[in-house]
Amino acid sequence: MEVAAAAKFIASVAQVVAPVLLKKTNSKINPTDLEKALVAGMNAAQEREQTLPPQQWLFFRSEPDFIDRFLKDFFQRDGVQEELQKPLKNEGMPDVLFLVEKFKQVAEHNSRIQPQEDYIFPWIEAFVKTYIEKTDSYIRLQLAKEKYSQQMTKWFNDLKFAGIAVPGQEVEKSAKLEEIFVMPDVVEEAQTPLDFTLDPDSRSPELDNRQTQLLHEQRQRVLWRNQTGSTFSAHQLLNLEKLPITSRQSKKVVLLGAPGSGKTTLMSYFAVMLATGQYQQLGLDTNIDWLPILIRMRDLVRFPHLSILDYGRHFAEKIMSLGELPQDFFEHWLADGRALILLDGLDEVPESGKREQVVKRINSFLHQFPQNSAIISSRPAGYRRDFFKTEEFSHYQLQPFDDEKIEEFINHWYDSRVQNKEEAQRRKESLSKALSENKPIKLLARNPLLLTIIALIHRYQAHLPKQRHKLYEKAVETLLTNWDQNKELSNEQKLEYLKLDDLGRLMEILAYWVHCQGSTGDEEGGTLIDKDELIEKLGQEIKKLKQIQLYKAQKEAERFINFLQERTGLLNEQGTDCYAFVHKTFQEYLCAQEINYRADDEDDFEIILEHIKNYLHNPHWREVLLLLIAQQKPKKAARAIRTIFKHNSEYECWLHRDLLLAGSCLAENPKDLKAKGDDGLCQEILRALVELEASDSNKVGRRVQQQVFKILCSLNETDFEAQALQLLKARADCISEERLQKYQVALGEKKEAITALLGCLQDEHSFVRSSAAYALGKLGKGDNQVITALLGCLQDEHSFVRSSAAYALGKLGKGDNQVITALLGCLQ
């Protein structure tokens, strides 16, 4: 039979026979490889015949359409299976003569198959020889893969932390990636990325310099951010069928993400899941034997003479200490598309010329094995759209964590690090509450790196500092430490003049300078800084700080910038030749520190008051001023707050901006302000806020009352909590019962408010019961009494009461089997 014709049935025979052979063995070989061995054996038998005339072919007189059925029958016969299982069990070679006799016996009972008896032995012999070679080779490959996977898991399953030194506690070392990992979302980039640069003809005179141009581009990006494509879970990148139809372009993906967004963690997780055989976690076909190939680009570039495949071998054999791998180890999986290629950190290739060379090596490698899935990760910094053709490579952006993913991380964090379940639950609720009550910190937590730092601090201190400037101080310290995790700064390996202690001071100076450039409209991203201007500014400050000549200071600034390119820390490369703080919060905090430093250095509090007057109601400076005032001594804090409260801004009688900002200052809870500062001032501000709350909303305005509500609620766990609630209760006649209950919950009387709402569930009026059920969904988290009462409301005669109860139970009863069963019953 012609080889082409035989190929049609050989694959189907192998697919049927391989699983049967494996049922009774504990062989290291997997079904895919056993199929390949069977196919190779039958192909070898068929190819041997191609050198002979057709009259000497085994199946020359047989009906072609029945050959595959005959071979399936033969290979599954008792005795034949046992012989074919011998190499799988390391029991030697199959008995060729025995197989020949069995072949004849099966043929005797099949009238449509008339094998030529003289050619049975050569056919079986050729099959067995190749089958033995292949099974032996594949078993050796599987044994090598087993060791490779074990080392991959050890190598990439540890999530390293920069140490946070909390007095009296150990320094955090690492965590198991599988235990705390949260799958991020990705968003599909527009097919044709927008060009944010200005047309030279339309550029105004004030946009002449590069720094101003960067600010313009950043503002435009903020406007464009919501105009990208589909958003979905990152694991779907590995399965084209699960992607939105518009995204099913290619198995090759470029994944872009900001510093700290979790690119490397995601790539490591993919590798570990494949190395540990947890294919279902990634939605991959569990019948396929997958091999992860993870290569860090910063390591690859150190070996320019090696191909990517050769470097992969070098990494496994030398760096992971596996010893010599089988010669065709990686090729075995790459050849038929069973490898997942993960190329991490293209942006970490330090020089643009080297980066282009690496891109060529990547393109060459992926074109050599086009049937495999591949993911290339990079920061937007240093990545060019022409590196990889968009028709071959889909482009995606990693998304920040949303509230649900932050909550998932917190659950994983304490489940894996606190053995006592009750204590773990208490800590989860404590951290969740701290984040939900502080929007700036919650924004910070959307970045996985910064969320991890927050979780580390919370774990060792058992709470987050109520004064957020103290949290920022600890986080900044950690990020600075992260720059020096290999002691390259401490040991003067990278910089000649600067020490680690100098960097904190430089960052404060830099943050103030950058913040003065103006607003970008971006709540999370720090202001972009042009590289040349950054070097010039750093050079000037290093000259003053270290008392050296300017040219030496400029060289040191350049060395520092080159150092930053390779690391995630407080200041990062964010685009081609531009830099920014890892999050706007740190820019604001460090800017406040610089103002504070100047005031202390010159012993002149007027410096702080001048900044307050100059930027009083500028949204770009709001957080800076709040952080600045929060750190002052009681009398100075009172003086600063009085300056705001008594400023008498334009339209104050209508907008109440001075009052609202003064109230926000109280919410920062400056230390000892009430006791040692100016209690009379604090009472005056609180009374004014409560008066606005009690006023007619048509006169005050809904927006102002919303701001008042937010500020008063944010006084929880401050020195002003009890006083604010007392004033609100005194005006209860002018405040709705529902609103007052919300204040009670926020300001320390949650149990009393819940008791009142539980009573409202029995009210004769259905709208009262509905409102109470809805409110309990927001107030009664984790309270069994509340859940029991709401379950009863699912039987209420009014549908909108049942709907409110179902909503509340959905919020409160996650993971509660009784709640889930009851809600499922409502769907019937």
N, C-alpha and C positions, 0 to 999 in steps of 0.2 A: 504494500500500500504506500502511496505517496506520503511524504512527511507532512505536507500541508493538510491533506485529508485526515491523517491520523491525529494531528494536533487538535482537531475539533472534538474528538471524544476523549482524548487522554486527560485533559483538564477535568472533565466531568467525572471520569473514573476516579481520579485522585481525590476530588472533593468528597465523594461518597465513602471511599475506603479509609482515608486518613483518620476521621473521628472514631471509626470502628476499631482500628488498630490501637488507638490511644486509650480506649476505655479500660483495658485490662493491664495497663502499665503505669508506672510512676516515672516515666522517662522525662528527662529535661527538655526534650524536643517539643516544640509546640505544633499545633495542627497546621499552621501555614507552612512551616518548614518541612513537615512530613509530607504534605501535599507536593511541595517542590521536589522532594527526594523521589517520590513516586513518579512524578512527571518526568524528571531527569532520567530515571531508570527506563521507563517506557520509551522515551525519546531516543535513548542510546540504542535500545533494541531495534527500533524502527530505522535509525540512521545507519546501523550496521548493514541492514538489508539493502540500502540504497546503492551499495557497491556491487550488488548481485543482480542478475536478470530477474524480472518479475516472477518467473516460474519457480524461483527459489525463495519466494517470500512466504512467511508462515501462513498468512491469511489470504493467499492468492485465490483459493477456491471458495472462500467464505463470503457471505453476503455482508457488504460493508455496514449496512444500517444496524446489524445485530452484534457487531464486534464489541462495542462499548458495553452492552448488556452482558455479554459473555464474560468480559474481563471483570466487571463489577461482581458477578457471581463467583468467579474463580478466586479473586483476592479476598472475598469474605468467607470462604469455606473454612471449616475447622481444619486444623493442621496447617493450612496455608497461612492463616493469621499468626499462629504460634511461630512459624518459621520467620515470617517478616518482623515479628516482635523481638527476635533474638538480638539484633544489633541495638535495639532500643533498651534492652535490659542488660547490655554488656555480656551476652551469652554466646558470642561468636557469630559465624556466618550462617545464613540460611542454607539448608541442604538442597542443592540444585537438583539432584536426582529425584529427591522426594517431591519437589515442586513440579518436575516434569511429569511424574506419574499422576499427580493430582490434576494437572492440566489436561492430561489425556482422559481421565475419568469424567471431568466436567464436560469435555467436548463430546464424549460418547452420548450424552443425554441431550445434546443440542443439535438438531438436524440441520440448522441453518449455518452452523460453524463446522467447517471441515479443514482443520489445520493440517498442514503437510507434516507428517510425523517426523521426518528426518530433520526438520528445521525448528522443532520445539526446543531441543536442548540449547542450540546457539542463542535463540531468542531469550530464554530464561537466564542463561549464563550472562549475557550482556546486560540484561535488566538488573540482576543481582549485583554484579560488579559495581555498576554505577550507583545503585541504591545504597550499597554498603558505604561507598566513598562519601556520598552526600549525607547520609544520616550521621556518619562519624564526624564529618566536618560541621554539620549543623549542631550536633550535641556539644562539640568543643566550643562552638560560637555561643551557644546558650550558657554554658558554664562560665565563659568569659563575660557574657552579658550580666550574669548573676553577680559576679564580683564588681563589675563596672557599676551596676545599679546600686549596690551597697555603698560603694565609695561616693557615688553621686549624691546619694541621700545624706551621708555623713557630711559631705562637703558643702551642700547647699541648703540643708534643712535647718541650719543654725542661723537665727536672725540676730546679727550683732548689734549691740547698743553702745552708743557713747556713754561712758560712765557718768552717773549723777551722784555726786558725793553728798549724801544727806547725813548730818551728824548722828553718830550712833548706829548707823546702818551700813550694810554691805554695799559695794558698788555693783550695780546690775551688769551682768555679763552678757547673757544671750537668752533666747527663747526658741522653742521649736516652731518653725515656720508654720507647719500644719495646724498647730494648736491655736494660733491667733490670727491666721490669714483671713482677710475679707476680700472677696472677689470684687474688683472695681468695675465701673461701667466705662465704656468707651463711646465716643461719638465719631461718626463718619465725617471726614472733612469734605468740604465742597470740592467737586470735580475740578473746578478752575479756581484756585485760591485768589482772593481779592488782592489787588495791589494797593497798599496803603500809602505809597510814596506820593508826594505831591507833583503834579505837572509843573515843570519849571515856569511855564507861562502864567500859572495861576498862583504862584507862591508870593505871599505878601512879604514886605520888608522885614517884619518881625520873625519870619521863619527862615532866616538866612543861615543860622548856625545849626550844626548837626544835633546838638542837645535839644533844641526846640523842635526840630523835625521828629526826633524820637518821641517827644511828648505828644505831638500831633498823631503819630502813628499809633501810639498806645491808646489814645482816646478813641480812635477809629476802630481799633480792635474790640474795645469794650462794646461799642455799638453793634459790631458785627457778630459778637460771640454767640448770640441766639439764632443765627441764620445758618447753622451747619446742618448736617444730615441726621440720620437715624441714630438713636442711642440704644445701646444694649449691653448685656453683661460681657465682660472681656473673654470669658471662656468660649463664647460662641465664635470667636475668631478662628478656632480650630476646627469648626464644623460648618462648611459652607451651606449645608442644607438648613441650618438653624438661623442663618443670617437673614435680615430683611432682603427682599428680592433685589432692591437697588444696590445692595452691598455684595452680591455674589459675583465678584469679579475674578478673584485670584486666590490661590493658596498662599500667596506671598503678601506679607503685610509689613508696613512701616508703622510703628507705634511711637507717637511723640508724647512727651509728658514733661511738665515743669519739674524743677528740682524738688525732691521729697514726695513726688506724686505716686511713687511705688512701682516704677518701671522694673528695676532690678529685682524687687521682691516678687513681682508677678512672674517674671521669667524664671526665677528660682522655683517658684511654686509649680509652674508647669513642668519643669524638669523633675522635681521630686515626685509629683503625682504619677508621671510616667515611669520613673525609676522604681516606684513602689507598686506598680501595677494597678493603680487606682484610676483606670481609664474612664470609668463611669462618672467620676467626679467632674470630668471635663467634657462629658457628652460624647466621648469617642467610642468607636466600635470596639467592644470588648473582645471580639473574635480576632482582632489584629494584634500582632506582637509588635509594640511600639518601642522605639529607641530614642531617648532624648539626647541631643547634641547641643550643649550649652557652652558658648565661648564668649568670654569678656574681651571686647575690642581693645581695651587698654593693655591686655596681656598679649594679644595677637600681634600688635604693632611692634612689640619687642623682638619679634622673629620674622623680619621681612623676607628672609630667604625661604620660609616655609609656606606651602599652600595652606589653605584653611583646613583641609583634610589632614594634612601632615601635622599641623599644629594641634588638631583635636587628638591625634594619636599621642603626640608629645605630652599634652596636658594629662591624658589618662595614664600613660605609662610612667612618666617621670614625676609630675607634680602631685597626682593623686596616688602615686606609688603602686600602680597595679602590676608592674612588670610587663613583659612582652605580651601584647595581644596577638591573636591570630592575624595573619597578613591581610585578609580581606574583611576584617571585623566591621568597620563602618560601612564599607561598600555593600555588604550583605543586606543591610536594612535600607540603605539609600537606593539601591538598584531597583527596588519595586515599591518605593514610596512609603515605607514604614518608619521613616525617621521624622522627628520634629526638630527642625533646625532653629536654634535660638541664639541670635547674635546680639549681645547686649552692650549698649553704651557706645554707639558710633561717635557721639559727641566727645567721648573721653580720649579719642585720638587727638593728641595735643596740637598738631600743626595742620593747617588746611591742605598743604601738599601731601602729607602722609595720609590724611583722611581720604583724599581722592584716590590714592593708591589702594587703600583698603577697600573702597567702594568698588574698584575694578576687580579686586580679588573676590569680593562677595558676589558680584555679578557673574564672574566666570564660574565660581563654584556652584551657584544656584542654576545656571544654565546647563551645567554638567549633569545635575540631578533634578530635573524640572518637576518631577511628579511628587516631590515632597513638600509638606507645609513648612513655611519659614516665617519667622517674626524677627524684624530688626528694630531695636529700640534706640531712641535718641532723645535728648532734649531738643527743643526747637533751635536752641543755640547751636551753631555749627552745622545745621542740616540745610541742604539746598534741595529745591524741588527737582532739579535735574539729576540728582544722584541716582534715582531709580524711576523708571518710566511709569507714569500713573496708569497706563493701560495694562501693565504687568503687576504693579504693586498697589494694593489698596492702602490708603493713608487714614489713620485714626488718631484721635487725641484721647489720652487718659483723662477721665473726669474726676473732679474732687469728690470726696465722700458726701453723700446726703445724710439726713438725720437717721434714716434707717440703717445705713452702713456704719455710721458712728456708733449707734446702739449695738449693732452686731459685734463690732470690734470690742466694745466694753464688755459684752457678755463673754466673748472668747478670752479676753485678757484675764478676767478674774476667775473664770472657770478653770483656766490652765495654771494659775499662779497662787490660788488660795484653796486649800483642800477642804476646809470647813464650808459646807454649802450655805449655811446661814450667814456666815461672815462674808462669803463671796457675794451673796445677794445684797447684803447691806452696803457693801462697797460699790457694787454696780449702781445701786439706786443713788448713793451719795455722789458718784461721779456724773451720772446722768443729770441729776438735779443741778449740780454746779454748772454744767454746760448749758442746760436749758435756761438758766436764770441769767446768763451773761452772754449776750450776743457777740461781743468782740472775741471772747474765748471760743465760742462755738464756731465762729468763722475760721479761727486758727485751726480748730480740730478737723476741718474739712481736708486739710493736708495730712496724709497718712504719717509722714515723718513727725510732724508737729503733734499730732494726736498721740503718737507713741511716747513722745517726751512728756506730754501732759499726763498720760497714764502712769508713766514711771514715777513722776513726782507725786501723784495721788496715791500710788501704792505705798510708798515709803512714809508719806506724811499722813496717810489715812484720810486726807481731805485736800482740796485745792485751797491755796491761800485766798481768803475773802478779798483781800486787796490785790487786784490783778497785777499791779506793777511788781509785786513780789514773785508772782508766777512767771512774768516775763523776764525778770532778772535771772531766775533759775534756768529758764529755757535758753536765754542768751548765753549764759555760762556753759550750758551743755553744747550748744552749737559751736561756740568758740573751741571747746575741748575737742569736738569732733574733727576740727581742722588739724589738731595735733595728736590724733589717735595713734599714729606711728612714731611720735616723738621727733618728727623731722624739724619742727620749729624749736622745741626745747633743746635739741642737740645741734642746732645751727647747721642742719644739712641743706636747708632750702633758702634761708634768708641770712643776710650778713649782719644787719644791724637790728632788725625788729625781733622782739621776743613776744611770746604769747600774751603777756600782760599788756604790751603796747597795742595789740590789735583791738582790744575793747575800747580803748580811748580813741583810736583812729576811727572806729565804726561810729562812735557818737558824733565826732566832727563831721564825718561823711554824711550821716543821716540828716543832720541839720541842713547841710548844704544842699542835699538832694531834695529835701522836703520844701525848701524855699523855691524850688524850680516851678512849683504849682501843681494843681490837681490833675490827675489822669482820669478820674471818674471810676477807677477800678477799686472795689472794696478790699480785694485780697492781694493783688500784685503790687509790689513796690515799684517806685518810679524808675524807669529805665535810665541808665547813665551811659553816655558815650565812652568808649574805652579810652580814647586819647585824653578826653577831659578828665576822666577818672584818674589816669596816671599823672596828669599834671597836678590835679588837686592833692592826690596822695603824696606826690613828690614835695609839694610845698609844706604839707603838714609834717612829713617825715623829717624834712630839713629842720623845722622848728623843734620837733619832739626830740630828735637825736643829736641836734647841734652838729650837723655835717653839711658839707658843700652840696649845692643844689643838684649837680650832675650825679653825685653819688646817691642822693635821695631819689632821683628819678629812676636810676637803675634798680634801686631797691623796690620802688613802686612797680616796675615792670616784672621783677622777680615774683613779687607778691601776686600780681595779676595772673602770671603763668601758673603759679601754685593753685589759684582758685579754679582754674579751668579743669583740674583733675578731681575736684572734691565738691561734695554737697555740704553746705554750711550756712553761715549767716548771710553771706553775700555770694551770689552765683552769676555765672554767665547765663544770660537769658535770651540771647539772640546774637546774630553776627556782629561782633565787636561792640556789644552792649551788655551791661550788668545791672543787677537790681538785688535788693534785699529779698530773702526767701519768702517773706510775707510782709504786707504793708504794716501790720501791727508792730513788727520789730523796728521798722523805719520810724514809726510814730513814737515808740517807747524810747529808742535811742536819741531821737531828736529832743524829747523832753529831758533826757539825762544831760544832754549838752547844754541846754538852757540852764538847768539846775547847777551844772558845773561852773558855768560862767558867773552865775549869781554868787555861789559860794566862794569862787576864786577871787572875785572882786569885792566880796562882802557887801553886795549891793542888791537888796531885794527889789529895787525898782526895775531891774532887768526883767524879772518875772512879771511884774505889773505891766511893764511896757508891752511885753508879748501878749498879755491878756487883752489890753486895750487895742492893740493893732490887729489882732486876729479874732476878736470876741465872737462874732457869729459867722466866721468863715468855716464851712463844713470840713474843708481840708485840714483845719487845725483843731477841730473840736476834741478829738481823742488826745492829741498832744497836750492841750490845756488841762483836760481832766486828769491825765496821768501826772502832769507836772504838779497840780494842786494837791493831789492825793498823797504826795510824798513829803509835803511840807510839815514843819512843826506846828502845833496847834494854833498859836497866835498868828503865825504867818499864813496858815491855811485860811483862818477866819478873815484875815485882811484881804486875801485874794478873792474869797467868796463874796465878801462885802463889796469889793470893787465891781464885781459882776452884777450883784443884786441891785446895787444903787446906781448903775451906769446910766439908767434912763435912756435906753436906746430908742430910736425912732419907732413910732407906733407901738410902744410898749403896752399901752393900755388895751390894745387889741391883740397883739401877737404874743405878749408875755414871754418874750425870748430870754430876757434877763432872769426872770423868775425860774423858768424851766431849766436853764443852764445851771443856776445856783442849786436847784433841787438835784440835778444830776451830780453835782459836786458832793452833796451830802451822801448820795448813793455810793460814792467811792469810799465812804467811811474813813476819812482822814483820821489817823490815830489821835485819840484823846481830844478831838475837836469839841465834843459836847462838854467834857469835864473841865478842860483847861483852856479851851479856845474862847468861844463866845456863844454861850447857851442861848442867850437872848436872840442873837441873830438866827440861830438854828430854829428856834420856836417861831420866829417871824416868818421864815421861809415856809415852814411846814403849814402854818395857819393859812398863808396865802395860797398854797397848793390845794389844801382841803376846801378853801372857799371857792376856788375855781371848780373843783369836783362837785360841790353842792349847788353851784349856780345853774341857771337855766341854760341848757345846751344851745338853744337858739341864740342866746346872747353871747355865750363864750365861744361857741363853734365846736363842732364835733372833733375836728382834728386836734385842737388844743386839749380837749378833754381826754382824747386817746393818749396824748403825750403825758398828761397829768397822771392818768391811770398807770401807765408804764413806769413812770418815775416813782410813784408812791409804792408800787409793788416791788420795785427793785431795792427798797429800803429793808427788805427782809434780812434778818441776821446782822443788822447794823445797830449802832448805838441809838438809832432814831426809830426803830421798828415799833416799840410799844407806844411811844408818844404819838406817832402818826396814826396808829390804829385807834387810840383813845380819842383823838381829834375827829376821826371819821365817824366813830360811834356817836359822838356828841352831835353830829349833824345827820344822824340816821333818818330824820324826818324828811330830809331833802335828797337822800340817796336811795335808789331802788334796793329792795331786799336782795335780789340776785347779785347786784354789783357789790353790795356790802359783804355778801358771803365770799365773793372772789377775793376781796381785800382781806377777810379773815384768814382764808387759806394761805394767801401770800405772806401775811404778816404774823404768823405764829399761832393761829387758832384754827388749824385745819380740822381737828377732831370735832370742835363745836359746829363748824360749818357743815360737815358731813352728817352729823346727827340731825341738824335742821333739815337738810335735803332729804334724808331718809324719811323724815316725817312727812315731807311734801309728796312723797310717792303714794301716800294714802289719802291725799286731798280729793275732795269730791269733784273738783274741776279737772277735766282731762288735760287742758293746756298746762296746768300747774304740774301735773304728774310728768308730762312730756318734758317740760323745761328742767325739772329736777333730775330726770334720768339723764338728759343730755349733759347737764352740769356735772353730775357724778362721774361721767366718763372722763372728765378733765381733772377731777379733784380726788378721786378715791383709789388711786393706783395701789394695787397690792392688798386691798382691804377685803377680806373674805365676807364680812358682813354686807358690804356694798354689792359684791358679785351675787350673793344669795338673793338680795332684794331685787336686783335687776333681772335675774332669771325669772322671778315671779312676775315681773312686768311684761315678759314675753307672752303672757296669757291675757293681757289687758284687752278689753273689748274694743278699744279705739286703736286703729292702725298706726296713727302717728306716735302714740305712746310706745307701741311695740317697736316701731322703727327707731325711736330715740334710745330705747333700751338695748336694741341690737347694736346700734352704733357704739354705745358706751361699753358694752361687753366686748366688742371687737377691739376697743382700745385697752381694756383692762385685763382681758382673759387670755392673752396669747400663751399658748402652751398648756392651758387648762383643759383637760379632756372633757369635763362636764360642760364647760362653756362651748367648746367646739361641737359637741354632740347636740346641744340645745340649738345652736345657730344653724347647724345642718338640718335639724328638724323643721326650722322655719322656712326652709327652701322647698319643702314638700307641698 
